[in-house]
Amino acid sequence: MDGKAPPKVSIPAEARQAFEAVSGPTTSTLKTAGLLPLLTSSVEILEQIPLLIEEVAAGARDFVPPPESVKAAVRKAYRARRTLILEFTNDSIDESADIEELLKEAERIIRMKRPMVNIDLQRRIIEGNHATPLLAPPMDLADRFENVLGEETAKDRLFYVQADRTVEELVTWLEEGNL
């Protein structure tokens, strides 16, 4: 990438007004139904795809900072007393086992310095994929659909059963730690 911002497109005022006149009732209905924020979020996500494709085309092949730098920092400085790792059953890029081993190594290092320190490291495997935590709709939209369709039907139809399960796992973990 050359760092330049994409050129701005200027829409003539007449075209903008005509579009607003046609789309106004639809926008109002979507807003009332609580779907407008969901559509806006979807558009924001879709806008990132061309930039991602450009980065890959330009040679980007890894995360920044590189995984080795992250691993070195974890070994040296990770000192959390409680950690929860969530692994999803259908996640082809999952690294939960590697993270768990890395955190166990960090624990061994801290225990050499402070043998009385107790570390609670838990790894839980739940149904879902890499994007599962991102699939839940906004709370107000979920509440509306749950009120109309019933909780289980809404979760199924809006595809957030696994996202809800992720929340349940996090809440359980927090409650176990009295947090």
Secondary structure, DSSP 8 states (H G I E B T S, - for coil): ------------HHHHHHHHHHHHHHHHHHHHHT-HHHHHHHHHHHHHHHHHHHHHHTT--S-SS-HHHHHHHHHHH---SEEEEEEETT-TT--HHHHHHHHHHHHHHHHHH-TT---EEEEEEES--TTGGG----HHHHHHHHHHH-HHHHHHHTT-HHHHHHHHHHHHHHHHTT-
